Structures are given as C-alpha cells and as structure tokens.
Amino acid sequence: MDTKELIIKELEETSQAVLDEVLDFLQFLKAKKQQEQLEHQEDLEAIRTAREDVESEGTVSWDLLKQELDL
C-alpha cells in the first residue's frame, strides 16, 4: 500500500472529531507550503533584479544587494 492508501484506510476508521482536526491540519500544511513557494519566488525575483543591476551598471554595492534581497 502506498501512503495515500494507508491514509484513506486510517480515515475510514476515524471519528468525525478527529477528521475535523485532520482536515484543519491538512489545510494548514497546504497553506504553509504555498507561502513557502511564494517566498521562494519573491527571493528569486529579488536575485534577478540584483543581477540585472549588476549587468546594467557593471557592479552593485553590497548595501544595495542586501536591500534587494531583504537581508
């Protein structure tokens, strides 16, 4: 059995109260993952912007780079 099948088997034997908690936790995990992906995407965009600045200006100050990367 794979993980999904094992989870489904367990869910079939679980009370409604526990199912409500499981659903809440699953939704929390999904939202957390989406937030992490969004933050990762924002980091990549900041790096792209800093790289473009270096390419157009030839260099970029350390302070500007830290500011672009929110460090």
mmCIF file of the N, C-alpha and C atoms, coordinates in Angstrom:
data_MODEL
# 
_entry.id   MODEL 
# 
loop_
_atom_site.group_PDB 
_atom_site.id 
_atom_site.type_symbol 
_atom_site.label_atom_id 
_atom_site.label_alt_id 
_atom_site.label_comp_id 
_atom_site.label_asym_id 
_atom_site.label_entity_id 
_atom_site.label_seq_id 
_atom_site.pdbx_PDB_ins_code 
_atom_site.Cartn_x 
_atom_site.Cartn_y 
_atom_site.Cartn_z 
_atom_site.occupancy 
_atom_site.B_iso_or_equiv 
_atom_site.pdbx_formal_charge 
_atom_site.auth_seq_id 
_atom_site.auth_comp_id 
_atom_site.auth_asym_id 
_atom_site.auth_atom_id 
_atom_site.pdbx_PDB_model_num 
ATOM 1   N N  . MET A 1 1  ? 0.843   -1.193 0.000   1.00 0.00 ? 1  MET A N  1 
ATOM 2   C CA . MET A 1 1  ? 0.000   0.000  0.000   1.00 0.00 ? 1  MET A CA 1 
ATOM 3   C C  . MET A 1 1  ? 0.883   1.249  0.000   1.00 0.00 ? 1  MET A C  1 
ATOM 4   N N  . ASP A 1 2  ? 0.485   2.235  -0.784  1.00 0.00 ? 2  ASP A N  1 
ATOM 5   C CA . ASP A 1 2  ? 1.219   3.494  -0.747  1.00 0.00 ? 2  ASP A CA 1 
ATOM 6   C C  . ASP A 1 2  ? 0.659   4.393  0.355   1.00 0.00 ? 2  ASP A C  1 
ATOM 7   N N  . THR A 1 3  ? 1.305   5.501  0.548   1.00 0.00 ? 3  THR A N  1 
ATOM 8   C CA . THR A 1 3  ? 0.943   6.406  1.648   1.00 0.00 ? 3  THR A CA 1 
ATOM 9   C C  . THR A 1 3  ? -0.511  6.863  1.555   1.00 0.00 ? 3  THR A C  1 
ATOM 10  N N  . LYS A 1 4  ? -0.951  7.229  0.361   1.00 0.00 ? 4  LYS A N  1 
ATOM 11  C CA . LYS A 1 4  ? -2.320  7.722  0.194   1.00 0.00 ? 4  LYS A CA 1 
ATOM 12  C C  . LYS A 1 4  ? -3.329  6.645  0.589   1.00 0.00 ? 4  LYS A C  1 
ATOM 13  N N  . GLU A 1 5  ? -3.088  5.420  0.181   1.00 0.00 ? 5  GLU A N  1 
ATOM 14  C CA . GLU A 1 5  ? -3.995  4.323  0.519   1.00 0.00 ? 5  GLU A CA 1 
ATOM 15  C C  . GLU A 1 5  ? -4.021  4.075  2.024   1.00 0.00 ? 5  GLU A C  1 
ATOM 16  N N  . LEU A 1 6  ? -2.868  4.166  2.667   1.00 0.00 ? 6  LEU A N  1 
ATOM 17  C CA . LEU A 1 6  ? -2.805  3.979  4.120   1.00 0.00 ? 6  LEU A CA 1 
ATOM 18  C C  . LEU A 1 6  ? -3.571  5.081  4.844   1.00 0.00 ? 6  LEU A C  1 
ATOM 19  N N  . ILE A 1 7  ? -3.430  6.307  4.354   1.00 0.00 ? 7  ILE A N  1 
ATOM 20  C CA . ILE A 1 7  ? -4.155  7.430  4.969   1.00 0.00 ? 7  ILE A CA 1 
ATOM 21  C C  . ILE A 1 7  ? -5.658  7.238  4.809   1.00 0.00 ? 7  ILE A C  1 
ATOM 22  N N  . ILE A 1 8  ? -6.077  6.862  3.621   1.00 0.00 ? 8  ILE A N  1 
ATOM 23  C CA . ILE A 1 8  ? -7.507  6.646  3.379   1.00 0.00 ? 8  ILE A CA 1 
ATOM 24  C C  . ILE A 1 8  ? -8.040  5.546  4.291   1.00 0.00 ? 8  ILE A C  1 
ATOM 25  N N  . LYS A 1 9  ? -7.297  4.463  4.448   1.00 0.00 ? 9  LYS A N  1 
ATOM 26  C CA . LYS A 1 9  ? -7.709  3.360  5.340   1.00 0.00 ? 9  LYS A CA 1 
ATOM 27  C C  . LYS A 1 9  ? -7.869  3.871  6.768   1.00 0.00 ? 9  LYS A C  1 
ATOM 28  N N  . GLU A 1 10 ? -6.908  4.658  7.228   1.00 0.00 ? 10 GLU A N  1 
ATOM 29  C CA . GLU A 1 10 ? -6.987  5.210  8.590   1.00 0.00 ? 10 GLU A CA 1 
ATOM 30  C C  . GLU A 1 10 ? -8.182  6.150  8.722   1.00 0.00 ? 10 GLU A C  1 
ATOM 31  N N  . LEU A 1 11 ? -8.424  6.970  7.699   1.00 0.00 ? 11 LEU A N  1 
ATOM 32  C CA . LEU A 1 11 ? -9.533  7.922  7.747   1.00 0.00 ? 11 LEU A CA 1 
ATOM 33  C C  . LEU A 1 11 ? -10.876 7.210  7.863   1.00 0.00 ? 11 LEU A C  1 
ATOM 34  N N  . GLU A 1 12 ? -10.988 6.083  7.199   1.00 0.00 ? 12 GLU A N  1 
ATOM 35  C CA . GLU A 1 12 ? -12.241 5.328  7.239   1.00 0.00 ? 12 GLU A CA 1 
ATOM 36  C C  . GLU A 1 12 ? -12.550 4.804  8.638   1.00 0.00 ? 12 GLU A C  1 
ATOM 37  N N  . GLU A 1 13 ? -11.541 4.699  9.468   1.00 0.00 ? 13 GLU A N  1 
ATOM 38  C CA . GLU A 1 13 ? -11.718 4.165  10.819  1.00 0.00 ? 13 GLU A CA 1 
ATOM 39  C C  . GLU A 1 13 ? -11.625 5.250  11.896  1.00 0.00 ? 13 GLU A C  1 
ATOM 40  N N  . THR A 1 14 ? -11.767 6.495  11.483  1.00 0.00 ? 14 THR A N  1 
ATOM 41  C CA . THR A 1 14 ? -11.542 7.618  12.395  1.00 0.00 ? 14 THR A CA 1 
ATOM 42  C C  . THR A 1 14 ? -12.849 8.356  12.678  1.00 0.00 ? 14 THR A C  1 
ATOM 43  N N  . SER A 1 15 ? -12.967 8.867  13.899  1.00 0.00 ? 15 SER A N  1 
ATOM 44  C CA . SER A 1 15 ? -14.172 9.609  14.293  1.00 0.00 ? 15 SER A CA 1 
ATOM 45  C C  . SER A 1 15 ? -14.249 10.958 13.569  1.00 0.00 ? 15 SER A C  1 
ATOM 46  N N  . GLN A 1 16 ? -15.458 11.511 13.537  1.00 0.00 ? 16 GLN A N  1 
ATOM 47  C CA . GLN A 1 16 ? -15.676 12.797 12.869  1.00 0.00 ? 16 GLN A CA 1 
ATOM 48  C C  . GLN A 1 16 ? -14.856 13.908 13.524  1.00 0.00 ? 16 GLN A C  1 
ATOM 49  N N  . ALA A 1 17 ? -14.756 13.876 14.847  1.00 0.00 ? 17 ALA A N  1 
ATOM 50  C CA . ALA A 1 17 ? -13.996 14.916 15.554  1.00 0.00 ? 17 ALA A CA 1 
ATOM 51  C C  . ALA A 1 17 ? -12.528 14.909 15.120  1.00 0.00 ? 17 ALA A C  1 
ATOM 52  N N  . VAL A 1 18 ? -11.959 13.721 15.012  1.00 0.00 ? 18 VAL A N  1 
ATOM 53  C CA . VAL A 1 18 ? -10.564 13.621 14.576  1.00 0.00 ? 18 VAL A CA 1 
ATOM 54  C C  . VAL A 1 18 ? -10.446 14.017 13.104  1.00 0.00 ? 18 VAL A C  1 
ATOM 55  N N  . LEU A 1 19 ? -11.413 13.627 12.289  1.00 0.00 ? 19 LEU A N  1 
ATOM 56  C CA . LEU A 1 19 ? -11.400 14.009 10.871  1.00 0.00 ? 19 LEU A CA 1 
ATOM 57  C C  . LEU A 1 19 ? -11.396 15.534 10.713  1.00 0.00 ? 19 LEU A C  1 
ATOM 58  N N  . ASP A 1 20 ? -12.158 16.218 11.546  1.00 0.00 ? 20 ASP A N  1 
ATOM 59  C CA . ASP A 1 20 ? -12.183 17.681 11.501  1.00 0.00 ? 20 ASP A CA 1 
ATOM 60  C C  . ASP A 1 20 ? -10.799 18.248 11.790  1.00 0.00 ? 20 ASP A C  1 
ATOM 61  N N  . GLU A 1 21 ? -10.120 17.669 12.785  1.00 0.00 ? 21 GLU A N  1 
ATOM 62  C CA . GLU A 1 21 ? -8.764  18.125 13.112  1.00 0.00 ? 21 GLU A CA 1 
ATOM 63  C C  . GLU A 1 21 ? -7.778  17.804 11.993  1.00 0.00 ? 21 GLU A C  1 
ATOM 64  N N  . VAL A 1 22 ? -7.921  16.634 11.411  1.00 0.00 ? 22 VAL A N  1 
ATOM 65  C CA . VAL A 1 22 ? -7.043  16.235 10.307  1.00 0.00 ? 22 VAL A CA 1 
ATOM 66  C C  . VAL A 1 22 ? -7.222  17.187 9.127   1.00 0.00 ? 22 VAL A C  1 
ATOM 67  N N  . LEU A 1 23 ? -8.466  17.504 8.813   1.00 0.00 ? 23 LEU A N  1 
ATOM 68  C CA . LEU A 1 23 ? -8.733  18.431 7.719   1.00 0.00 ? 23 LEU A CA 1 
ATOM 69  C C  . LEU A 1 23 ? -8.105  19.796 7.999   1.00 0.00 ? 23 LEU A C  1 
ATOM 70  N N  . ASP A 1 24 ? -8.278  20.286 9.205   1.00 0.00 ? 24 ASP A N  1 
ATOM 71  C CA . ASP A 1 24 ? -7.697  21.573 9.584   1.00 0.00 ? 24 ASP A CA 1 
ATOM 72  C C  . ASP A 1 24 ? -6.173  21.540 9.432   1.00 0.00 ? 24 ASP A C  1 
ATOM 73  N N  . PHE A 1 25 ? -5.555  20.461 9.894   1.00 0.00 ? 25 PHE A N  1 
ATOM 74  C CA . PHE A 1 25 ? -4.103  20.334 9.810   1.00 0.00 ? 25 PHE A CA 1 
ATOM 75  C C  . PHE A 1 25 ? -3.641  20.234 8.354   1.00 0.00 ? 25 PHE A C  1 
ATOM 76  N N  . LEU A 1 26 ? -4.350  19.481 7.543   1.00 0.00 ? 26 LEU A N  1 
ATOM 77  C CA . LEU A 1 26 ? -4.008  19.354 6.125   1.00 0.00 ? 26 LEU A CA 1 
ATOM 78  C C  . LEU A 1 26 ? -4.097  20.703 5.419   1.00 0.00 ? 26 LEU A C  1 
ATOM 79  N N  . GLN A 1 27 ? -5.135  21.453 5.708   1.00 0.00 ? 27 GLN A N  1 
ATOM 80  C CA . GLN A 1 27 ? -5.273  22.782 5.107   1.00 0.00 ? 27 GLN A CA 1 
ATOM 81  C C  . GLN A 1 27 ? -4.153  23.711 5.567   1.00 0.00 ? 27 GLN A C  1 
ATOM 82  N N  . PHE A 1 28 ? -3.764  23.601 6.837   1.00 0.00 ? 28 PHE A N  1 
ATOM 83  C CA . PHE A 1 28 ? -2.643  24.385 7.354   1.00 0.00 ? 28 PHE A CA 1 
ATOM 84  C C  . PHE A 1 28 ? -1.359  24.041 6.605   1.00 0.00 ? 28 PHE A C  1 
ATOM 85  N N  . LEU A 1 29 ? -1.080  22.752 6.428   1.00 0.00 ? 29 LEU A N  1 
ATOM 86  C CA . LEU A 1 29 ? 0.136   22.332 5.732   1.00 0.00 ? 29 LEU A CA 1 
ATOM 87  C C  . LEU A 1 29 ? 0.158   22.825 4.288   1.00 0.00 ? 29 LEU A C  1 
ATOM 88  N N  . LYS A 1 30 ? -0.977  22.759 3.613   1.00 0.00 ? 30 LYS A N  1 
ATOM 89  C CA . LYS A 1 30 ? -1.051  23.234 2.228   1.00 0.00 ? 30 LYS A CA 1 
ATOM 90  C C  . LYS A 1 30 ? -0.810  24.744 2.152   1.00 0.00 ? 30 LYS A C  1 
ATOM 91  N N  . ALA A 1 31 ? -1.415  25.488 3.074   1.00 0.00 ? 31 ALA A N  1 
ATOM 92  C CA . ALA A 1 31 ? -1.226  26.942 3.098   1.00 0.00 ? 31 ALA A CA 1 
ATOM 93  C C  . ALA A 1 31 ? 0.230   27.291 3.394   1.00 0.00 ? 31 ALA A C  1 
ATOM 94  N N  . LYS A 1 32 ? 0.843   26.554 4.317   1.00 0.00 ? 32 LYS A N  1 
ATOM 95  C CA . LYS A 1 32 ? 2.247   26.775 4.652   1.00 0.00 ? 32 LYS A CA 1 
ATOM 96  C C  . LYS A 1 32 ? 3.130   26.533 3.440   1.00 0.00 ? 32 LYS A C  1 
ATOM 97  N N  . LYS A 1 33 ? 2.866   25.460 2.707   1.00 0.00 ? 33 LYS A N  1 
ATOM 98  C CA . LYS A 1 33 ? 3.649   25.140 1.508   1.00 0.00 ? 33 LYS A CA 1 
ATOM 99  C C  . LYS A 1 33 ? 3.487   26.231 0.457   1.00 0.00 ? 33 LYS A C  1 
ATOM 100 N N  . GLN A 1 34 ? 2.272   26.727 0.264   1.00 0.00 ? 34 GLN A N  1 
ATOM 101 C CA . GLN A 1 34 ? 2.032   27.801 -0.693  1.00 0.00 ? 34 GLN A CA 1 
ATOM 102 C C  . GLN A 1 34 ? 2.796   29.059 -0.293  1.00 0.00 ? 34 GLN A C  1 
ATOM 103 N N  . GLN A 1 35 ? 2.808   29.374 0.999   1.00 0.00 ? 35 GLN A N  1 
ATOM 104 C CA . GLN A 1 35 ? 3.527   30.545 1.488   1.00 0.00 ? 35 GLN A CA 1 
ATOM 105 C C  . GLN A 1 35 ? 5.024   30.397 1.245   1.00 0.00 ? 35 GLN A C  1 
ATOM 106 N N  . GLU A 1 36 ? 5.556   29.212 1.499   1.00 0.00 ? 36 GLU A N  1 
ATOM 107 C CA . GLU A 1 36 ? 6.979   28.960 1.263   1.00 0.00 ? 36 GLU A CA 1 
ATOM 108 C C  . GLU A 1 36 ? 7.317   29.119 -0.216  1.00 0.00 ? 36 GLU A C  1 
ATOM 109 N N  . GLN A 1 37 ? 6.445   28.629 -1.090  1.00 0.00 ? 37 GLN A N  1 
ATOM 110 C CA . GLN A 1 37 ? 6.679   28.765 -2.526  1.00 0.00 ? 37 GLN A CA 1 
ATOM 111 C C  . GLN A 1 37 ? 6.632   30.232 -2.951  1.00 0.00 ? 37 GLN A C  1 
ATOM 112 N N  . LEU A 1 38 ? 5.704   30.984 -2.391  1.00 0.00 ? 38 LEU A N  1 
ATOM 113 C CA . LEU A 1 38 ? 5.605   32.410 -2.693  1.00 0.00 ? 38 LEU A CA 1 
ATOM 114 C C  . LEU A 1 38 ? 6.862   33.139 -2.241  1.00 0.00 ? 38 LEU A C  1 
ATOM 115 N N  . GLU A 1 39 ? 7.333   32.842 -1.033  1.00 0.00 ? 39 GLU A N  1 
ATOM 116 C CA . GLU A 1 39 ? 8.552   33.478 -0.533  1.00 0.00 ? 39 GLU A CA 1 
ATOM 117 C C  . GLU A 1 39 ? 9.753   33.108 -1.389  1.00 0.00 ? 39 GLU A C  1 
ATOM 118 N N  . HIS A 1 40 ? 9.815   31.860 -1.821  1.00 0.00 ? 40 HIS A N  1 
ATOM 119 C CA . HIS A 1 40 ? 10.907  31.422 -2.691  1.00 0.00 ? 40 HIS A CA 1 
ATOM 120 C C  . HIS A 1 40 ? 10.859  32.188 -4.014  1.00 0.00 ? 40 HIS A C  1 
ATOM 121 N N  . GLN A 1 41 ? 9.668   32.349 -4.561  1.00 0.00 ? 41 GLN A N  1 
ATOM 122 C CA . GLN A 1 41 ? 9.505   33.086 -5.820  1.00 0.00 ? 41 GLN A CA 1 
ATOM 123 C C  . GLN A 1 41 ? 9.925   34.547 -5.646  1.00 0.00 ? 41 GLN A C  1 
ATOM 124 N N  . GLU A 1 42 ? 9.574   35.149 -4.515  1.00 0.00 ? 42 GLU A N  1 
ATOM 125 C CA . GLU A 1 42 ? 9.967   36.537 -4.249  1.00 0.00 ? 42 GLU A CA 1 
ATOM 126 C C  . GLU A 1 42 ? 11.484  36.648 -4.132  1.00 0.00 ? 42 GLU A C  1 
ATOM 127 N N  . ASP A 1 43 ? 12.119  35.661 -3.490  1.00 0.00 ? 43 ASP A N  1 
ATOM 128 C CA . ASP A 1 43 ? 13.578  35.657 -3.384  1.00 0.00 ? 43 ASP A CA 1 
ATOM 129 C C  . ASP A 1 43 ? 14.225  35.573 -4.768  1.00 0.00 ? 43 ASP A C  1 
ATOM 130 N N  . LEU A 1 44 ? 13.691  34.706 -5.616  1.00 0.00 ? 44 LEU A N  1 
ATOM 131 C CA . LEU A 1 44 ? 14.233  34.577 -6.969  1.00 0.00 ? 44 LEU A CA 1 
ATOM 132 C C  . LEU A 1 44 ? 14.096  35.884 -7.756  1.00 0.00 ? 44 LEU A C  1 
ATOM 133 N N  . GLU A 1 45 ? 12.973  36.543 -7.577  1.00 0.00 ? 45 GLU A N  1 
ATOM 134 C CA . GLU A 1 45 ? 12.764  37.821 -8.274  1.00 0.00 ? 45 GLU A CA 1 
ATOM 135 C C  . GLU A 1 45 ? 13.754  38.872 -7.782  1.00 0.00 ? 45 GLU A C  1 
ATOM 136 N N  . ALA A 1 46 ? 14.009  38.906 -6.482  1.00 0.00 ? 46 ALA A N  1 
ATOM 137 C CA . ALA A 1 46 ? 14.982  39.852 -5.935  1.00 0.00 ? 46 ALA A CA 1 
ATOM 138 C C  . ALA A 1 46 ? 16.381  39.559 -6.481  1.00 0.00 ? 46 ALA A C  1 
ATOM 139 N N  . ILE A 1 47 ? 16.722  38.299 -6.609  1.00 0.00 ? 47 ILE A N  1 
ATOM 140 C CA . ILE A 1 47 ? 18.027  37.930 -7.166  1.00 0.00 ? 47 ILE A CA 1 
ATOM 141 C C  . ILE A 1 47 ? 18.112  38.345 -8.627  1.00 0.00 ? 47 ILE A C  1 
ATOM 142 N N  . ARG A 1 48 ? 17.047  38.126 -9.387  1.00 0.00 ? 48 ARG A N  1 
ATOM 143 C CA . ARG A 1 48 ? 17.030  38.539 -10.805 1.00 0.00 ? 48 ARG A CA 1 
ATOM 144 C C  . ARG A 1 48 ? 17.229  40.050 -10.923 1.00 0.00 ? 48 ARG A C  1 
ATOM 145 N N  . THR A 1 49 ? 16.546  40.799 -10.078 1.00 0.00 ? 49 THR A N  1 
ATOM 146 C CA . THR A 1 49 ? 16.664  42.257 -10.112 1.00 0.00 ? 49 THR A CA 1 
ATOM 147 C C  . THR A 1 49 ? 18.095  42.688 -9.803  1.00 0.00 ? 49 THR A C  1 
ATOM 148 N N  . ALA A 1 50 ? 18.690  42.079 -8.786  1.00 0.00 ? 50 ALA A N  1 
ATOM 149 C CA . ALA A 1 50 ? 20.067  42.408 -8.433  1.00 0.00 ? 50 ALA A CA 1 
ATOM 150 C C  . ALA A 1 50 ? 21.010  42.053 -9.575  1.00 0.00 ? 50 ALA A C  1 
ATOM 151 N N  . ARG A 1 51 ? 20.785  40.921 -10.201 1.00 0.00 ? 51 ARG A N  1 
ATOM 152 C CA . ARG A 1 51 ? 21.625  40.502 -11.335 1.00 0.00 ? 51 ARG A CA 1 
ATOM 153 C C  . ARG A 1 51 ? 21.500  41.478 -12.496 1.00 0.00 ? 51 ARG A C  1 
ATOM 154 N N  . GLU A 1 52 ? 20.279  41.924 -12.775 1.00 0.00 ? 52 GLU A N  1 
ATOM 155 C CA . GLU A 1 52 ? 20.067  42.904 -13.848 1.00 0.00 ? 52 GLU A CA 1 
ATOM 156 C C  . GLU A 1 52 ? 20.802  44.207 -13.536 1.00 0.00 ? 52 GLU A C  1 
ATOM 157 N N  . ASP A 1 53 ? 20.789  44.614 -12.273 1.00 0.00 ? 53 ASP A N  1 
ATOM 158 C CA . ASP A 1 53 ? 21.509  45.825 -11.875 1.00 0.00 ? 53 ASP A CA 1 
ATOM 159 C C  . ASP A 1 53 ? 23.005  45.665 -12.120 1.00 0.00 ? 53 ASP A C  1 
ATOM 160 N N  . VAL A 1 54 ? 23.537  44.510 -11.771 1.00 0.00 ? 54 VAL A N  1 
ATOM 161 C CA . VAL A 1 54 ? 24.968  44.255 -11.984 1.00 0.00 ? 54 VAL A CA 1 
ATOM 162 C C  . VAL A 1 54 ? 25.286  44.280 -13.474 1.00 0.00 ? 54 VAL A C  1 
ATOM 163 N N  . GLU A 1 55 ? 24.424  43.655 -14.283 1.00 0.00 ? 55 GLU A N  1 
ATOM 164 C CA . GLU A 1 55 ? 24.671  43.617 -15.727 1.00 0.00 ? 55 GLU A CA 1 
ATOM 165 C C  . GLU A 1 55 ? 24.587  45.002 -16.347 1.00 0.00 ? 55 GLU A C  1 
ATOM 166 N N  . SER A 1 56 ? 23.654  45.818 -15.887 1.00 0.00 ? 56 SER A N  1 
ATOM 167 C CA . SER A 1 56 ? 23.493  47.144 -16.500 1.00 0.00 ? 56 SER A CA 1 
ATOM 168 C C  . SER A 1 56 ? 24.489  48.165 -15.950 1.00 0.00 ? 56 SER A C  1 
ATOM 169 N N  . GLU A 1 57 ? 24.869  48.031 -14.682 1.00 0.00 ? 57 GLU A N  1 
ATOM 170 C CA . GLU A 1 57 ? 25.759  49.008 -14.064 1.00 0.00 ? 57 GLU A CA 1 
ATOM 171 C C  . GLU A 1 57 ? 27.189  48.502 -13.948 1.00 0.00 ? 57 GLU A C  1 
ATOM 172 N N  . GLY A 1 58 ? 27.391  47.216 -14.177 1.00 0.00 ? 58 GLY A N  1 
ATOM 173 C CA . GLY A 1 58 ? 28.728  46.656 -14.062 1.00 0.00 ? 58 GLY A CA 1 
ATOM 174 C C  . GLY A 1 58 ? 29.057  46.203 -12.657 1.00 0.00 ? 58 GLY A C  1 
ATOM 175 N N  . THR A 1 59 ? 28.392  46.779 -11.696 1.00 0.00 ? 59 THR A N  1 
ATOM 176 C CA . THR A 1 59 ? 28.588  46.376 -10.296 1.00 0.00 ? 59 THR A CA 1 
ATOM 177 C C  . THR A 1 59 ? 27.410  46.892 -9.491  1.00 0.00 ? 59 THR A C  1 
ATOM 178 N N  . VAL A 1 60 ? 27.322  46.432 -8.295  1.00 0.00 ? 60 VAL A N  1 
ATOM 179 C CA . VAL A 1 60 ? 26.272  46.904 -7.409  1.00 0.00 ? 60 VAL A CA 1 
ATOM 180 C C  . VAL A 1 60 ? 26.857  46.919 -5.997  1.00 0.00 ? 60 VAL A C  1 
ATOM 181 N N  . SER A 1 61 ? 26.466  47.895 -5.223  1.00 0.00 ? 61 SER A N  1 
ATOM 182 C CA . SER A 1 61 ? 27.010  47.998 -3.871  1.00 0.00 ? 61 SER A CA 1 
ATOM 183 C C  . SER A 1 61 ? 26.464  46.879 -2.989  1.00 0.00 ? 61 SER A C  1 
ATOM 184 N N  . TRP A 1 62 ? 27.235  46.516 -2.001  1.00 0.00 ? 62 TRP A N  1 
ATOM 185 C CA . TRP A 1 62 ? 26.821  45.474 -1.062  1.00 0.00 ? 62 TRP A CA 1 
ATOM 186 C C  . TRP A 1 62 ? 25.532  45.874 -0.353  1.00 0.00 ? 62 TRP A C  1 
ATOM 187 N N  . ASP A 1 63 ? 25.410  47.129 0.031   1.00 0.00 ? 63 ASP A N  1 
ATOM 188 C CA . ASP A 1 63 ? 24.209  47.605 0.712   1.00 0.00 ? 63 ASP A CA 1 
ATOM 189 C C  . ASP A 1 63 ? 22.982  47.489 -0.180  1.00 0.00 ? 63 ASP A C  1 
ATOM 190 N N  . LEU A 1 64 ? 23.145  47.833 -1.471  1.00 0.00 ? 64 LEU A N  1 
ATOM 191 C CA . LEU A 1 64 ? 22.017  47.725 -2.398  1.00 0.00 ? 64 LEU A CA 1 
ATOM 192 C C  . LEU A 1 64 ? 21.627  46.267 -2.600  1.00 0.00 ? 64 LEU A C  1 
ATOM 193 N N  . LEU A 1 65 ? 22.628  45.404 -2.707  1.00 0.00 ? 65 LEU A N  1 
ATOM 194 C CA . LEU A 1 65 ? 22.354  43.975 -2.876  1.00 0.00 ? 65 LEU A CA 1 
ATOM 195 C C  . LEU A 1 65 ? 21.592  43.433 -1.661  1.00 0.00 ? 65 LEU A C  1 
ATOM 196 N N  . LYS A 1 66 ? 22.034  43.794 -0.464  1.00 0.00 ? 66 LYS A N  1 
ATOM 197 C CA . LYS A 1 66 ? 21.342  43.344 0.740   1.00 0.00 ? 66 LYS A CA 1 
ATOM 198 C C  . LYS A 1 66 ? 19.919  43.893 0.774   1.00 0.00 ? 66 LYS A C  1 
ATOM 199 N N  . GLN A 1 67 ? 19.741  45.121 0.336   1.00 0.00 ? 67 GLN A N  1 
ATOM 200 C CA . GLN A 1 67 ? 18.415  45.717 0.325   1.00 0.00 ? 67 GLN A CA 1 
ATOM 201 C C  . GLN A 1 67 ? 17.514  44.987 -0.670  1.00 0.00 ? 67 GLN A C  1 
ATOM 202 N N  . GLU A 1 68 ? 18.033  44.675 -1.851  1.00 0.00 ? 68 GLU A N  1 
ATOM 203 C CA . GLU A 1 68 ? 17.263  43.966 -2.862  1.00 0.00 ? 68 GLU A CA 1 
ATOM 204 C C  . GLU A 1 68 ? 16.835  42.584 -2.378  1.00 0.00 ? 68 GLU A C  1 
ATOM 205 N N  . LEU A 1 69 ? 17.696  41.953 -1.576  1.00 0.00 ? 69 LEU A N  1 
ATOM 206 C CA . LEU A 1 69 ? 17.430  40.604 -1.081  1.00 0.00 ? 69 LEU A CA 1 
ATOM 207 C C  . LEU A 1 69 ? 16.749  40.598 0.282   1.00 0.00 ? 69 LEU A C  1 
ATOM 208 N N  . ASP A 1 70 ? 16.410  41.794 0.779   1.00 0.00 ? 70 ASP A N  1 
ATOM 209 C CA . ASP A 1 70 ? 15.772  41.924 2.089   1.00 0.00 ? 70 ASP A CA 1 
ATOM 210 C C  . ASP A 1 70 ? 16.584  41.262 3.197   1.00 0.00 ? 70 ASP A C  1 
ATOM 211 N N  . LEU A 1 71 ? 17.883  41.502 3.194   1.00 0.00 ? 71 LEU A N  1 
ATOM 212 C CA . LEU A 1 71 ? 18.752  40.933 4.225   1.00 0.00 ? 71 LEU A CA 1 
ATOM 213 C C  . LEU A 1 71 ? 19.041  41.961 5.297   1.00 0.00 ? 71 LEU A C  1 
# 
